[in-house]
Amino acid sequence: MRPTALITGASRGLGAAIARELAPGHDLLLGARTSTALQPILADLPGSRGWPVDLTDYTAVAAASAGIDRLDVLVHNAGVADLGTVAETGAPTWRRAFEVNVIAVAELTRLLLPALRAANGHVVLINSGAGLRANPGWGAYAASKFALRAFGDALRLEEPALRVTSIHPGRIATDMQQAIVATEGGAYDPDRFLTPETVARAVRQAVETPRDAHPTEIVLRPIAR
């Protein structure tokens, strides 16, 4: 029986790259907020199944998770990155960062724990370099990613039969990154950043690490150019 992997935020960018990387060895459940958003990646990967749900609608998430009895890999890739200094950032932005980047991750993991336990599964948290060090203007995002790392640490200790990997990439050449650079007032040069395919390969390597090892943290940085 082929292992099953659920990837959130799989419609584009890094999530789509992770889906393509895992597709040869896994049956895929691909998550996004809408079925429409998933159409291109589902067309690229015949045999994969869409899993459209708003991850902050916890009633809908519970209903969508109910039919999953066994899950080998859960990749938490969906997230938001709203930038601003502490002086500029109000409560709604802080709330949104923690809601999407932490609370939704914790709730989906909780709901899928029986399925993950049944498979001695692997939880992969797509974190960020900002989850290791905060920079000016990234306060809410970095705080949520620090919290995500703490969640992974706690889950790893509480569920010793599971493997939990936090992946901390630097900046990745995606549509989201292009929007971030525009917000910062800079010129977007994708050659300065990691490719989604490079980070996706790190995810696959973590998942395929032999069971006598537990890859707890992976840190990736772009080569300086």
Backbone as a chain_set.jsonl record, in Angstrom:
{"seq": "MRPTALITGASRGLGAAIARELAPGHDLLLGARTSTALQPILADLPGSRGWPVDLTDYTAVAAASAGIDRLDVLVHNAGVADLGTVAETGAPTWRRAFEVNVIAVAELTRLLLPALRAANGHVVLINSGAGLRANPGWGAYAASKFALRAFGDALRLEEPALRVTSIHPGRIATDMQQAIVATEGGAYDPDRFLTPETVARAVRQAVETPRDAHPTEIVLRPIAR", "coords": {"N": [[0.847, -1.202, 0.0], [0.635, 2.144, -0.959], [2.081, 4.987, 0.658], [0.246, 7.748, 2.114], [0.027, 11.238, 1.66], [-0.81, 14.4, 2.953], [-0.95, 17.666, 1.914], [-0.991, 20.981, 2.78], [-1.952, 24.183, 1.45], [-1.362, 23.697, -1.253], [-1.792, 24.557, -3.834], [-0.151, 26.23, -5.328], [3.16, 27.671, -5.832], [5.475, 26.891, -3.246], [4.007, 24.791, -2.057], [2.848, 23.435, -4.253], [5.203, 22.593, -5.477], [6.184, 20.818, -3.533], [4.183, 18.911, -3.67], [4.615, 17.879, -6.267], [7.12, 16.77, -5.88], [6.687, 14.755, -3.984], [4.87, 13.149, -5.257], [5.68, 10.834, -6.882], [6.039, 8.755, -5.026], [3.871, 8.701, -3.293], [0.357, 8.647, -2.47], [-1.649, 11.436, -2.92], [-3.238, 13.994, -1.042], [-4.382, 17.1, -1.681], [-4.388, 20.248, -0.414], [-6.233, 23.31, -0.354], [-7.888, 26.511, -0.29], [-10.068, 26.586, -2.043], [-11.776, 24.592, -4.517], [-11.409, 25.443, -7.116], [-8.919, 26.734, -7.072], [-7.259, 24.561, -6.891], [-7.349, 23.245, -9.305], [-5.271, 23.496, -11.407], [-2.94, 22.156, -10.306], [-3.963, 19.638, -9.753], [-4.521, 18.795, -12.318], [-1.946, 18.576, -13.258], [-1.003, 16.473, -11.758], [-2.219, 13.672, -12.104], [-4.433, 11.446, -10.471], [-3.97, 12.364, -7.928], [-5.802, 13.818, -5.182], [-8.145, 16.4, -4.52], [-8.398, 18.519, -1.656], [-10.214, 20.63, -0.608], [-10.568, 23.205, 1.647], [-11.176, 25.769, 4.022], [-8.784, 26.465, 6.265], [-9.122, 27.806, 8.64], [-11.719, 27.549, 9.259], [-13.029, 25.747, 11.468], [-15.02, 23.87, 11.901], [-15.552, 22.987, 9.304], [-13.036, 21.938, 8.711], [-12.888, 19.814, 10.522], [-14.925, 18.189, 9.477], [-13.863, 17.607, 6.945], [-11.638, 16.171, 7.653], [-12.582, 13.893, 8.799], [-12.896, 11.537, 7.316], [-10.377, 10.481, 7.004], [-8.461, 7.883, 7.764], [-5.931, 6.853, 7.978], [-2.744, 8.246, 7.822], [0.264, 8.994, 6.407], [2.027, 11.117, 5.978], [1.985, 14.485, 6.856], [2.039, 17.613, 5.661], [2.435, 20.781, 6.646], [2.027, 23.49, 4.984], [0.581, 25.768, 4.262], [0.198, 29.253, 4.886], [0.482, 32.666, 6.129], [1.967, 35.877, 5.471], [2.16, 38.766, 6.709], [3.54, 41.883, 6.707], [5.125, 44.454, 8.713], [6.101, 47.056, 10.965], [6.319, 46.937, 14.573], [5.089, 49.211, 15.558], [3.345, 49.784, 13.503], [1.653, 47.632, 13.32], [-1.421, 46.337, 13.984], [-3.853, 44.755, 16.208], [-5.576, 43.044, 14.569], [-3.828, 42.082, 12.539], [-1.844, 40.703, 13.974], [-3.508, 38.769, 15.092], [-4.438, 37.399, 12.818], [-2.028, 36.323, 11.83], [-1.31, 34.47, 13.843], [-3.59, 32.892, 13.886], [-3.689, 31.62, 11.35], [-1.057, 30.623, 10.97], [-0.419, 29.187, 13.249], [-2.605, 28.337, 15.062], [-4.462, 27.121, 13.322], [-2.804, 25.138, 12.279], [-2.231, 23.631, 14.581], [-4.805, 22.691, 15.23], [-5.596, 21.178, 12.962], [-3.621, 19.211, 13.041], [-4.234, 18.024, 15.513], [-6.766, 16.943, 14.96], [-6.066, 15.028, 13.09], [-4.414, 13.293, 14.408], [-5.135, 10.58, 15.258], [-5.103, 9.25, 12.74], [-2.468, 9.724, 11.943], [-1.086, 8.44, 14.003], [-1.84, 5.822, 13.474], [-0.291, 5.235, 11.293], [2.273, 5.582, 12.174], [3.229, 8.176, 11.587], [4.527, 11.137, 9.845], [5.057, 14.464, 10.536], [5.459, 17.449, 8.907], [6.571, 20.654, 9.247], [6.427, 23.597, 7.604], [8.366, 26.04, 8.251], [10.287, 28.922, 8.779], [13.127, 31.034, 8.122], [12.636, 33.196, 9.685], [11.523, 32.052, 11.874], [13.591, 31.462, 13.47], [15.083, 33.705, 13.852], [14.172, 37.01, 14.379], [13.479, 39.815, 12.29], [13.574, 43.398, 11.675], [10.351, 44.748, 11.052], [9.111, 42.357, 10.66], [7.703, 41.387, 12.791], [5.099, 40.233, 13.699], [4.812, 38.048, 11.974], [7.236, 36.641, 12.429], [6.961, 36.075, 15.174], [4.787, 34.333, 15.099], [5.946, 32.214, 13.736], [8.019, 31.46, 15.459], [6.376, 30.486, 17.46], [5.231, 28.357, 16.068], [7.436, 26.706, 15.786], [7.826, 26.017, 18.483], [5.459, 24.616, 18.896], [5.965, 22.375, 17.255], [8.145, 21.281, 18.657], [6.915, 20.557, 21.072], [4.994, 18.709, 20.16], [6.65, 16.709, 19.152], [7.775, 15.661, 21.469], [5.521, 14.803, 22.863], [4.353, 12.912, 21.225], [5.918, 10.358, 20.675], [6.003, 8.275, 18.823], [5.667, 9.417, 16.386], [7.306, 11.214, 13.72], [8.579, 14.497, 13.643], [9.267, 17.264, 11.815], [10.75, 20.376, 11.56], [11.1, 22.725, 9.096], [13.197, 25.233, 8.03], [13.37, 27.428, 5.794], [15.209, 29.988, 4.018], [14.438, 32.945, 2.138], [12.172, 32.287, -0.539], [11.712, 31.867, -4.013], [8.814, 32.763, -4.953], [5.354, 33.58, -5.759], [4.329, 34.77, -3.473], [6.663, 35.748, -2.289], [7.374, 37.658, -4.172], [5.363, 39.523, -3.767], [6.002, 40.269, -1.158], [8.519, 41.49, -1.486], [7.741, 43.631, -3.046], [6.196, 45.001, -1.172], [8.22, 45.746, 0.536], [9.45, 47.589, -1.016], [11.444, 46.969, -2.808], [13.333, 45.607, -5.651], [12.338, 42.765, -7.382], [14.211, 39.898, -7.659], [14.457, 36.801, -8.672], [16.678, 35.149, -8.694], [18.086, 35.619, -6.418], [17.034, 34.097, -4.448], [16.015, 31.003, -2.802], [14.927, 28.211, -4.759], [11.571, 26.948, -5.154], [11.633, 24.229, -5.736], [14.04, 23.303, -4.658], [13.591, 23.517, -1.892], [11.403, 21.83, -1.696], [12.606, 19.408, -2.334], [14.148, 19.04, -0.054], [12.122, 18.56, 1.769], [11.15, 16.089, 0.811], [13.441, 14.52, 1.206], [13.611, 14.568, 3.989], [11.255, 13.181, 4.639], [11.847, 10.721, 3.524], [13.965, 9.843, 5.004], [15.62, 7.179, 6.617], [14.0, 5.073, 9.106], [15.471, 4.821, 11.437], [16.392, 7.251, 12.112], [15.653, 10.604, 13.122], [14.776, 13.398, 11.641], [14.876, 16.425, 12.908], [15.141, 19.245, 12.626], [15.614, 21.299, 9.793], [17.589, 23.589, 8.164], [17.719, 25.952, 5.642], [19.494, 28.104, 3.503], [19.696, 30.698, 1.049], [22.33, 30.741, -1.414], [24.75, 33.265, -1.26], [24.819, 35.849, -3.632]], "CA": [[0.0, 0.0, 0.0], [1.416, 3.37, -1.029], [1.794, 5.947, 1.736], [-0.581, 8.905, 1.774], [0.496, 12.522, 2.172], [-1.685, 15.564, 2.85], [-0.167, 18.896, 1.835], [-1.827, 22.182, 2.78], [-1.406, 25.247, 0.607], [-0.717, 22.958, -2.343], [-2.261, 24.99, -5.154], [0.856, 26.991, -6.068], [4.388, 27.96, -5.113], [6.17, 25.809, -2.566], [3.11, 23.652, -1.853], [2.766, 22.682, -5.505], [6.5, 21.942, -5.684], [6.23, 19.674, -2.618], [3.289, 17.891, -4.236], [5.294, 17.231, -7.394], [8.261, 16.006, -5.363], [6.22, 13.568, -3.266], [3.916, 12.388, -6.07], [6.088, 9.501, -7.345], [5.995, 7.726, -3.992], [2.759, 8.888, -2.358], [-0.977, 9.104, -2.835], [-1.674, 12.808, -2.43], [-4.381, 14.851, -0.755], [-3.845, 18.436, -1.889], [-5.263, 21.207, 0.236], [-6.3, 24.738, -0.675], [-9.169, 27.034, 0.192], [-11.151, 26.331, -2.986], [-11.558, 23.594, -5.566], [-10.917, 26.137, -8.308], [-7.485, 26.976, -6.917], [-6.54, 23.296, -7.008], [-7.486, 22.629, -10.627], [-4.026, 23.329, -12.169], [-2.039, 21.143, -9.768], [-4.612, 18.335, -9.933], [-4.33, 18.428, -13.728], [-0.539, 18.187, -13.402], [-0.72, 15.252, -10.995], [-3.375, 12.772, -12.167], [-4.483, 10.481, -9.383], [-4.04, 13.076, -6.654], [-7.163, 14.227, -4.842], [-8.262, 17.701, -3.901], [-8.877, 18.596, -0.269], [-10.478, 22.061, -0.461], [-11.171, 23.616, 2.914], [-10.588, 26.917, 4.707], [-8.191, 25.871, 7.464], [-9.562, 28.508, 9.84], [-13.113, 27.155, 9.507], [-12.683, 24.504, 12.158], [-16.094, 22.907, 11.665], [-15.303, 22.413, 7.979], [-11.807, 21.133, 8.799], [-13.24, 18.56, 11.199], [-15.696, 17.366, 8.543], [-12.97, 17.147, 5.877], [-10.658, 15.245, 8.235], [-13.263, 12.741, 9.405], [-12.757, 10.321, 6.524], [-8.966, 10.075, 6.88], [-8.203, 6.903, 8.816], [-4.496, 6.582, 8.055], [-2.01, 9.307, 7.14], [1.7, 8.787, 6.595], [2.749, 12.391, 5.958], [1.187, 15.714, 6.909], [2.904, 18.762, 5.418], [1.778, 22.063, 6.918], [2.676, 24.5, 4.158], [-0.231, 26.988, 4.172], [0.546, 30.278, 5.865], [0.387, 34.058, 5.693], [3.106, 36.707, 5.862], [1.809, 40.184, 6.678], [4.682, 42.592, 7.265], [4.917, 45.762, 9.315], [6.779, 47.252, 12.237], [5.454, 46.813, 15.746], [4.301, 50.44, 15.649], [2.343, 49.8, 12.438], [0.891, 46.388, 13.273], [-2.504, 46.285, 14.956], [-4.304, 43.449, 16.689], [-6.063, 42.131, 13.534], [-2.71, 41.44, 11.836], [-1.288, 39.71, 14.904], [-4.485, 37.686, 15.236], [-4.434, 36.626, 11.572], [-0.779, 35.564, 11.754], [-1.358, 33.317, 14.754], [-4.716, 32.041, 13.507], [-3.351, 30.794, 10.186], [0.262, 29.992, 11.049], [-0.244, 28.369, 14.46], [-3.812, 27.699, 15.591], [-4.992, 26.205, 12.3], [-1.874, 24.003, 12.226], [-2.438, 22.806, 15.775], [-6.112, 22.037, 15.195], [-5.577, 20.131, 11.947], [-2.794, 18.112, 13.575], [-5.008, 17.347, 16.561], [-7.825, 16.142, 14.343], [-5.487, 13.937, 12.31], [-3.513, 12.467, 15.221], [-5.41, 9.139, 15.159], [-4.642, 8.751, 11.44], [-1.009, 9.75, 11.968], [-0.627, 7.365, 14.893], [-2.066, 4.531, 12.811], [0.761, 5.026, 10.292], [3.562, 6.067, 12.691], [3.419, 9.151, 10.53], [5.549, 12.191, 9.839], [4.515, 15.814, 10.418], [6.458, 18.395, 8.417], [6.146, 22.035, 9.454], [7.184, 24.562, 6.815], [8.578, 27.213, 9.091], [10.94, 30.027, 8.088], [14.263, 31.61, 8.835], [12.071, 34.111, 10.68], [11.215, 31.274, 13.066], [14.831, 31.33, 14.238], [15.566, 35.048, 14.152], [13.248, 38.043, 13.902], [14.066, 41.008, 11.694], [12.668, 44.549, 11.72], [9.239, 44.717, 10.122], [8.583, 41.0, 10.541], [7.385, 40.989, 14.162], [3.964, 39.318, 13.853], [5.123, 36.817, 11.244], [8.289, 35.914, 13.142], [6.418, 35.558, 16.43], [3.965, 33.154, 14.799], [6.823, 31.118, 13.333], [8.628, 30.978, 16.701], [5.35, 29.677, 18.118], [5.108, 27.115, 15.299], [8.57, 25.855, 16.167], [7.537, 25.489, 19.817], [4.436, 23.587, 18.708], [6.648, 21.18, 16.765], [8.942, 20.702, 19.743], [6.004, 19.905, 22.017], [4.405, 17.534, 19.5], [7.692, 15.686, 19.052], [7.933, 15.045, 22.787], [4.265, 14.186, 23.292], [3.981, 11.816, 20.317], [7.223, 9.797, 20.297], [5.912, 7.358, 17.67], [5.658, 10.221, 15.169], [8.447, 12.084, 13.445], [8.153, 15.893, 13.457], [10.383, 18.009, 11.239], [10.579, 21.798, 11.262], [11.976, 23.157, 8.004], [13.381, 26.675, 8.121], [14.026, 27.973, 4.603], [15.276, 31.424, 3.78], [13.463, 33.438, 1.164], [11.925, 31.383, -1.656], [11.222, 32.568, -5.201], [7.407, 32.438, -5.17], [4.48, 34.749, -5.907], [4.257, 35.43, -2.163], [7.907, 36.497, -2.113], [7.303, 38.822, -5.056], [4.516, 40.497, -3.083], [6.746, 40.764, 0.002], [9.547, 42.411, -1.969], [7.038, 44.852, -3.454], [5.85, 45.707, 0.058], [9.456, 46.321, 1.081], [9.911, 48.633, -1.912], [12.625, 46.532, -3.536], [13.182, 44.993, -6.973], [12.289, 41.314, -7.24], [15.173, 39.145, -8.457], [14.309, 35.427, -8.18], [17.978, 34.475, -8.564], [18.615, 35.85, -5.068], [16.277, 33.305, -3.49], [15.893, 29.572, -3.001], [13.821, 27.798, -5.617], [10.635, 26.05, -4.476], [12.03, 22.835, -5.966], [15.096, 22.963, -3.704], [12.98, 23.309, -0.575], [10.572, 20.624, -1.818], [13.481, 18.235, -2.266], [14.498, 18.861, 1.356], [10.961, 17.918, 2.396], [11.151, 14.665, 0.431], [14.564, 13.847, 1.862], [13.238, 14.374, 5.388], [10.247, 12.13, 4.695], [12.451, 9.449, 3.138], [15.034, 9.469, 5.929], [15.317, 5.883, 7.238], [13.281, 5.188, 10.368], [16.344, 4.849, 12.611], [16.777, 8.644, 12.342], [14.557, 11.568, 13.272], [15.213, 14.729, 11.215], [14.071, 17.343, 13.713], [15.176, 20.595, 12.049], [16.406, 21.51, 8.582], [17.734, 25.018, 7.888], [18.219, 26.196, 4.294], [19.708, 29.503, 3.18], [20.158, 30.917, -0.331], [23.728, 31.073, -1.617], [24.924, 34.692, -1.513], [25.209, 36.137, -5.02]], "C": [[0.881, 1.251, 0.0], [1.08, 4.292, 0.144], [0.986, 7.122, 1.208], [-0.007, 10.153, 2.423], [-0.56, 13.59, 1.938], [-0.809, 16.805, 2.915], [-1.126, 20.071, 1.838], [-1.143, 23.266, 1.94], [-0.74, 24.702, -0.636], [-1.042, 23.481, -3.73], [-1.19, 25.694, -5.971], [2.125, 27.082, -5.24], [5.025, 26.742, -4.494], [5.282, 24.594, -2.39], [2.978, 22.794, -3.087], [4.072, 21.955, -5.784], [6.65, 20.726, -4.775], [5.346, 18.551, -3.151], [3.973, 17.149, -5.374], [6.441, 16.349, -6.908], [7.813, 14.718, -4.691], [5.361, 12.648, -4.129], [4.408, 11.006, -6.499], [5.94, 8.402, -6.294], [4.804, 7.775, -3.063], [1.437, 9.095, -3.093], [-1.183, 10.452, -2.16], [-3.083, 13.319, -2.175], [-3.849, 16.276, -0.785], [-4.83, 19.476, -1.395], [-5.121, 22.612, -0.317], [-7.669, 25.217, -0.216], [-10.328, 26.7, -0.725], [-10.766, 25.246, -3.979], [-10.97, 24.234, -6.813], [-9.418, 26.344, -8.241], [-6.666, 25.712, -7.153], [-6.534, 22.717, -8.417], [-6.165, 22.483, -11.379], [-3.122, 22.229, -11.624], [-2.656, 19.756, -9.875], [-4.487, 17.862, -11.372], [-2.901, 17.967, -13.973], [-0.246, 16.827, -12.787], [-1.957, 14.352, -11.003], [-3.303, 11.715, -11.074], [-4.446, 11.12, -8.014], [-5.471, 13.57, -6.436], [-7.153, 15.602, -4.178], [-8.832, 17.616, -2.496], [-9.159, 20.074, 0.017], [-11.192, 22.382, 0.844], [-10.44, 24.85, 3.426], [-10.084, 26.424, 6.06], [-8.553, 26.603, 8.746], [-11.057, 28.331, 10.108], [-13.061, 25.775, 10.152], [-13.787, 23.454, 12.075], [-15.89, 22.211, 10.326], [-14.06, 21.528, 7.985], [-12.094, 19.792, 9.462], [-14.005, 17.631, 10.263], [-14.793, 16.794, 7.454], [-11.973, 16.11, 6.379], [-11.284, 13.924, 8.656], [-13.049, 11.448, 8.632], [-11.331, 9.817, 6.378], [-8.631, 9.159, 8.051], [-6.718, 6.63, 9.032], [-3.774, 7.64, 7.237], [-0.528, 9.166, 7.457], [2.469, 10.098, 6.71], [1.744, 13.53, 5.981], [2.147, 16.882, 6.767], [2.092, 20.033, 5.618], [2.538, 23.15, 6.159], [1.894, 25.81, 4.108], [0.182, 27.989, 5.249], [0.355, 31.66, 5.28], [1.61, 34.811, 6.195], [2.735, 38.164, 5.671], [2.91, 40.954, 7.402], [4.281, 43.939, 7.843], [5.678, 45.861, 10.619], [5.794, 47.07, 13.389], [4.55, 48.05, 15.858], [3.158, 50.457, 14.638], [1.345, 48.652, 12.521], [-0.151, 46.349, 14.381], [-2.923, 44.862, 15.276], [-4.821, 42.538, 15.575], [-4.937, 41.4, 12.792], [-2.06, 40.387, 12.714], [-2.215, 38.495, 15.003], [-4.481, 36.793, 13.994], [-3.172, 35.765, 11.466], [-0.841, 34.322, 12.625], [-2.49, 32.364, 14.388], [-4.312, 31.08, 12.395], [-2.089, 29.991, 10.418], [0.444, 29.068, 12.243], [-1.525, 27.616, 14.831], [-4.393, 26.714, 14.586], [-4.111, 24.967, 12.16], [-2.11, 23.058, 13.403], [-3.758, 22.041, 15.705], [-6.149, 20.926, 14.149], [-4.744, 18.943, 12.423], [-3.568, 17.324, 14.617], [-6.061, 16.428, 15.955], [-7.268, 14.915, 13.616], [-4.555, 13.035, 13.117], [-3.866, 10.98, 15.172], [-4.914, 8.534, 13.847], [-3.12, 8.717, 11.372], [-0.451, 8.649, 12.859], [-0.764, 6.003, 14.231], [-0.953, 4.2, 11.829], [2.162, 5.283, 10.847], [4.078, 7.185, 11.775], [4.462, 10.213, 10.797], [4.85, 13.526, 9.622], [5.648, 16.745, 10.005], [5.877, 19.801, 8.525], [7.017, 22.942, 8.594], [7.245, 25.851, 7.625], [9.282, 28.281, 8.26], [12.226, 30.366, 8.824], [13.806, 32.581, 9.901], [11.627, 33.381, 11.935], [12.432, 30.992, 13.92], [15.386, 32.689, 14.661], [14.613, 36.067, 13.561], [14.033, 39.221, 13.341], [13.089, 42.166, 11.787], [11.586, 44.441, 10.655], [8.582, 43.359, 9.975], [8.049, 40.493, 11.878], [6.273, 39.961, 14.281], [4.247, 37.989, 13.168], [6.167, 35.994, 12.004], [7.762, 35.324, 14.443], [5.577, 34.312, 16.182], [4.836, 31.966, 14.416], [7.651, 30.597, 14.513], [7.648, 30.07, 17.436], [5.169, 28.34, 17.397], [6.25, 26.16, 15.629], [8.334, 25.234, 17.542], [6.461, 24.406, 19.755], [5.08, 22.284, 18.233], [7.464, 20.499, 17.841], [8.05, 19.949, 20.732], [5.412, 18.636, 21.415], [5.409, 16.391, 19.434], [7.862, 14.943, 20.372], [6.686, 14.278, 23.215], [3.882, 12.96, 22.473], [5.253, 11.116, 19.819], [7.172, 8.804, 19.143], [5.906, 8.108, 16.342], [7.013, 10.887, 14.966], [7.914, 13.477, 13.123], [9.364, 16.695, 13.003], [9.981, 19.453, 11.003], [11.59, 22.186, 10.192], [11.996, 24.676, 7.971], [14.105, 27.189, 6.876], [14.186, 29.484, 4.694], [14.256, 31.814, 2.723], [13.405, 32.528, -0.07], [11.311, 32.185, -2.806], [9.806, 32.11, -5.537], [6.621, 33.731, -5.393], [4.382, 35.51, -4.585], [5.501, 36.283, -1.928], [7.917, 37.763, -2.967], [6.46, 39.92, -4.406], [5.234, 41.096, -1.877], [7.782, 41.796, -0.428], [8.914, 43.723, -2.411], [6.65, 45.679, -2.236], [7.06, 46.407, 0.653], [10.018, 47.431, 0.19], [11.139, 48.265, -2.721], [12.288, 46.011, -4.916], [13.284, 43.483, -6.813], [13.27, 40.652, -8.202], [15.144, 37.703, -7.963], [15.639, 34.697, -7.994], [18.61, 34.675, -7.191], [18.045, 34.866, -4.053], [16.396, 31.806, -3.774], [14.785, 29.284, -4.01], [12.857, 26.927, -4.802], [11.052, 24.586, -4.602], [13.119, 22.4, -5.0], [14.515, 22.671, -2.325], [12.111, 22.051, -0.591], [11.423, 19.364, -1.747], [13.917, 17.971, -0.827], [13.358, 18.202, 2.119], [10.96, 16.428, 2.079], [12.275, 13.909, 1.125], [14.28, 13.609, 3.342], [12.263, 13.211, 5.524], [10.864, 10.759, 4.423], [13.641, 9.052, 3.997], [14.69, 8.137, 6.587], [14.812, 6.035, 8.669], [14.183, 5.16, 11.594], [16.807, 6.275, 12.931], [15.544, 9.531, 12.374], [15.084, 12.945, 12.853], [14.354, 15.806, 11.887], [14.017, 18.754, 13.145], [16.078, 20.616, 10.821], [16.402, 23.003, 8.294], [18.375, 25.18, 6.512], [18.366, 27.7, 4.088], [20.114, 29.642, 1.718], [21.663, 31.181, -0.345], [23.836, 32.569, -1.94], [25.434, 34.904, -2.933], [25.684, 37.577, -5.161]], "O": [[1.761, 1.401, 0.848], [-0.072, 4.365, 0.571], [1.033, 7.448, 0.022], [0.395, 10.133, 3.586], [-1.137, 13.676, 0.854], [-0.026, 16.979, 3.849], [-1.997, 20.15, 0.973], [0.073, 23.258, 1.752], [0.321, 25.179, -1.038], [-0.602, 22.894, -4.719], [-1.301, 25.754, -7.195], [2.168, 26.633, -4.095], [5.113, 25.686, -5.121], [5.75, 23.467, -2.555], [2.993, 21.566, -2.999], [4.059, 20.826, -6.274], [7.188, 19.704, -5.201], [5.718, 17.379, -3.091], [3.917, 15.921, -5.437], [6.693, 15.289, -7.48], [8.484, 13.694, -4.811], [5.146, 11.49, -3.771], [3.614, 10.066, -6.484], [5.737, 7.239, -6.643], [4.721, 6.976, -2.13], [1.403, 9.646, -4.193], [-0.924, 10.597, -0.965], [-3.996, 13.109, -2.974], [-2.965, 16.626, -0.003], [-5.954, 19.576, -1.886], [-4.032, 23.043, -0.698], [-8.508, 24.417, 0.198], [-11.456, 26.543, -0.259], [-9.586, 25.014, -4.245], [-10.131, 23.638, -7.487], [-8.717, 26.154, -9.235], [-5.51, 25.786, -7.568], [-5.78, 21.784, -8.692], [-5.936, 21.421, -11.958], [-2.585, 21.44, -12.403], [-1.929, 18.782, -10.072], [-4.362, 16.664, -11.624], [-2.661, 17.08, -14.792], [0.649, 16.113, -13.238], [-2.67, 14.281, -10.002], [-2.238, 11.163, -10.794], [-4.847, 10.496, -7.031], [-6.243, 13.718, -7.383], [-6.27, 15.919, -3.381], [-9.648, 16.745, -2.192], [-8.437, 20.704, 0.789], [-12.288, 21.885, 1.105], [-9.223, 24.961, 3.279], [-10.878, 26.01, 6.905], [-8.319, 26.081, 9.836], [-11.596, 28.891, 11.062], [-13.049, 24.758, 9.46], [-13.504, 22.26, 12.171], [-16.037, 20.993, 10.222], [-14.038, 20.483, 7.335], [-11.602, 18.755, 9.017], [-13.765, 16.424, 10.252], [-14.936, 15.631, 7.077], [-11.516, 15.264, 5.611], [-10.574, 12.937, 8.848], [-13.023, 10.371, 9.229], [-11.099, 8.82, 5.694], [-8.531, 9.609, 9.193], [-6.298, 6.23, 10.118], [-4.143, 7.904, 6.093], [-0.118, 9.211, 8.617], [3.449, 10.184, 7.45], [0.775, 13.537, 5.222], [2.975, 17.119, 7.647], [1.173, 20.322, 4.852], [3.555, 23.66, 6.628], [2.495, 26.869, 3.928], [0.476, 27.61, 6.383], [0.099, 31.813, 4.085], [2.213, 34.444, 7.203], [2.963, 38.736, 4.606], [3.178, 40.703, 8.577], [3.234, 44.491, 7.506], [5.878, 44.857, 11.304], [4.58, 47.054, 13.185], [3.377, 47.934, 16.214], [2.121, 51.073, 14.883], [0.303, 48.69, 11.867], [0.186, 46.33, 15.565], [-2.42, 43.899, 14.699], [-4.536, 41.341, 15.614], [-5.082, 40.224, 12.456], [-1.756, 39.291, 12.244], [-1.764, 37.35, 14.997], [-4.517, 35.568, 14.11], [-3.244, 34.605, 11.059], [-0.462, 33.236, 12.187], [-2.358, 31.153, 14.562], [-4.56, 29.878, 12.481], [-2.045, 28.803, 10.099], [1.363, 28.25, 12.255], [-1.52, 26.387, 14.905], [-4.772, 25.601, 14.95], [-4.619, 23.866, 11.944], [-2.179, 21.84, 13.234], [-3.817, 20.87, 16.081], [-6.675, 19.846, 14.416], [-5.133, 17.793, 12.222], [-3.558, 16.093, 14.604], [-6.226, 15.285, 16.38], [-7.934, 13.882, 13.54], [-3.967, 12.106, 12.563], [-2.951, 10.165, 15.053], [-4.366, 7.432, 13.84], [-2.543, 7.788, 10.807], [0.537, 8.001, 12.513], [0.089, 5.132, 14.404], [-0.691, 3.029, 11.556], [3.14, 5.216, 10.102], [5.199, 7.137, 11.267], [5.169, 10.2, 11.805], [4.132, 13.701, 8.638], [6.676, 16.818, 10.679], [4.823, 20.095, 7.962], [8.22, 23.045, 8.83], [6.295, 26.633, 7.666], [8.886, 28.514, 7.118], [12.394, 30.029, 9.996], [14.491, 32.778, 10.905], [11.377, 34.015, 12.96], [12.329, 30.359, 14.971], [16.062, 32.813, 15.682], [14.28, 36.0, 12.378], [15.099, 39.577, 13.842], [11.89, 41.945, 11.961], [11.859, 44.09, 9.508], [7.6, 43.221, 9.246], [7.953, 39.282, 12.077], [6.471, 38.916, 14.901], [3.956, 36.927, 13.718], [5.994, 34.79, 12.197], [8.087, 34.185, 14.779], [5.637, 33.351, 16.949], [4.5, 30.827, 14.738], [7.955, 29.405, 14.562], [8.027, 29.026, 17.966], [4.975, 27.308, 18.04], [6.048, 24.95, 15.738], [8.614, 24.053, 17.743], [6.537, 23.404, 20.466], [4.772, 21.212, 18.754], [7.477, 19.271, 17.93], [8.384, 18.849, 21.173], [5.338, 17.605, 22.083], [5.048, 15.232, 19.639], [8.07, 13.73, 20.382], [6.783, 13.23, 23.853], [3.176, 12.075, 22.957], [5.622, 11.271, 18.655], [8.206, 8.518, 18.54], [6.114, 7.506, 15.289], [7.767, 11.097, 15.916], [6.917, 13.618, 12.414], [10.361, 16.792, 13.718], [8.99, 19.726, 10.326], [12.793, 21.996, 10.366], [10.952, 25.323, 7.895], [15.323, 27.366, 6.9], [13.406, 30.17, 5.355], [13.313, 31.068, 2.458], [14.429, 32.065, -0.573], [10.489, 33.074, -2.584], [9.621, 31.175, -6.317], [7.153, 34.83, -5.237], [4.355, 36.741, -4.571], [5.407, 37.404, -1.43], [8.406, 38.809, -2.539], [6.801, 41.1, -4.483], [5.097, 42.287, -1.599], [7.908, 42.852, 0.193], [9.471, 44.797, -2.184], [6.756, 46.905, -2.253], [6.955, 47.505, 1.2], [10.948, 48.134, 0.585], [11.81, 49.142, -3.265], [11.124, 45.97, -5.314], [14.214, 42.983, -6.18], [13.17, 40.826, -9.417], [15.746, 37.402, -6.932], [15.721, 33.738, -7.227], [19.563, 33.98, -6.838], [18.519, 34.804, -2.919], [16.826, 31.4, -4.854], [13.814, 30.036, -4.101], [13.278, 26.246, -3.867], [10.847, 23.797, -3.68], [13.129, 21.249, -4.562], [14.898, 21.7, -1.673], [12.083, 21.297, 0.381], [11.007, 18.363, -1.163], [14.043, 16.816, -0.419], [13.59, 17.384, 3.008], [10.789, 15.599, 2.973], [12.08, 12.782, 1.58], [14.659, 12.575, 3.891], [12.414, 12.361, 6.402], [10.458, 9.758, 5.014], [14.266, 8.022, 3.742], [13.571, 7.973, 7.074], [15.149, 6.997, 9.359], [13.717, 5.447, 12.696], [17.53, 6.488, 13.904], [14.531, 9.244, 11.736], [15.775, 13.596, 13.637], [13.225, 16.056, 11.462], [12.966, 19.395, 13.176], [17.16, 20.029, 10.815], [15.34, 23.616, 8.191], [19.438, 24.619, 6.243], [17.481, 28.475, 4.449], [20.815, 28.775, 1.198], [22.206, 31.768, 0.591], [23.104, 33.079, -2.789], [26.359, 34.227, -3.381], [26.052, 38.001, -6.256]]}, "num_chains": 1, "name": "protein.A"}
